[in-house]
Amino acid sequence: MTYIIIAITAIVSFAAFGNSILFQRLLLNPYIVFKRNEWYRLISHAFVHANFLHLFVNMIVLLSFGRYVESILQQLQSIGSIGMHQVHFLILYLGAAIVSSLTTLRKHKNDPYYQSVGASGAVSAIVFFSIFFSPLEKLYLMAIIPIPGIVFAIAYLFYSNYMSRKGGDNINHDAHFVGAVFGFIYPILIDPKLFFFFLKQLGL
């Protein structure tokens, strides 16, 4: 599923780079969502990106963590905790795209000029799902500094919350924060007993 999502996202994003009408039809504009009932934008915005760098960063992170998440879901399926692992991957990814948009919808529903694109909320969910199962595994901050995943997670949430309050950088930090939280709690939603697995991974 990781490769399929990356392929579709790349195709749609590249198509939208050269087609402003398509770009405008797919992006997330809360005002238009409510005004025209175009609720599909809660998902479609995750398949378009502002530029090539934006696309590349999101997809390289998805590639780095997506296959690991798929392997975890496959293991959960093998022990009977879940059904089809592919379906759960899609629920996790697309569900995060939707859920991570809800705060944005509420905050900007009366602002016709606000726009948001990108898979960051969904990708954050994938990263935090992996951290749930390997909280002490080292992640590399800025590709240089190794820190435990759980430390990265806490720092990421604090930073996203701070930047959301500060504003002014044209990045949807609300989507990052909410998507990350959704990804972290998703294992508990599908099997509450997994919370004890998380604690065990922390040595508690």
C-alpha positions, 0 to 999 in steps of 0.5 A, a space after each residue: 500500500 505504501 508504494 501505491 499511495 506514493 505513486 498515486 500522490 506523485 501522479 496527482 501532485 505532478 498533474 496539479 503542478 501544471 494545472 491550476 484548475 485541478 490544484 484548486 479543485 483538490 486543495 483544502 479550503 474550509 470555506 469552500 468545503 462548507 459553502 459548496 459541501 465539497 467534503 471530498 477535499 478532506 482527502 483530496 488535499 493529501 494528494 496534492 503538494 505546494 511544490 516538488 520539495 514539499 512532495 519529496 519530503 512527505 513521500 520520502 518520510 512515508 517510504 521510510 516508515 510506511 513499509 514498517 507500519 505495514 509489517 506491523 499490521 501484517 503481524 497484528 493480522 497474523 495473531 488475529 488482532 485485526 482483519 485485512 492489514 491493507 484496509 487498516 493501512 488505508 484507514 490509518 492514512 486516509 483517516 488521518 488525512 480527514 481527522 487532521 483537517 477537522 481543526 483546520 475546518 473549524 478555525 478557517 471555515 469563515 476565511 475564503 482565502 485559507 488554503 492547505 495542501 499536502 500529506 503531512 497530517 497523514 504521514 505524521 500518523 504513519 510516523 507516530 504509529 511506528 513510534 507507538 510500537 518502537 518508542 525507544 528506536 532511534 530517529 534522526 533529528 535533522 538526519 543527524 542527531 539520534 534520539 529515541 522515538 518517544 522523545 522525538 514524538 513529545 518534541 514534535 507535538 510541543 513544537 507543532 502546538 507552539 507553531 500553531 499558536 504562533 502562526 505566520 509560517 504558512 504551514 498547517 501545524 494543526 494538521 501535523 499535531 492532530 495527524 500525529 495524535 491519531 496515528 499514535 492512538 490508532 493501535 489502541 482503537 483497534 485493540 486496547 490491549 496494545 497499550 500494555 505492549 507500548 508500556 512494555 516497550 518502555 520498560 514499564 
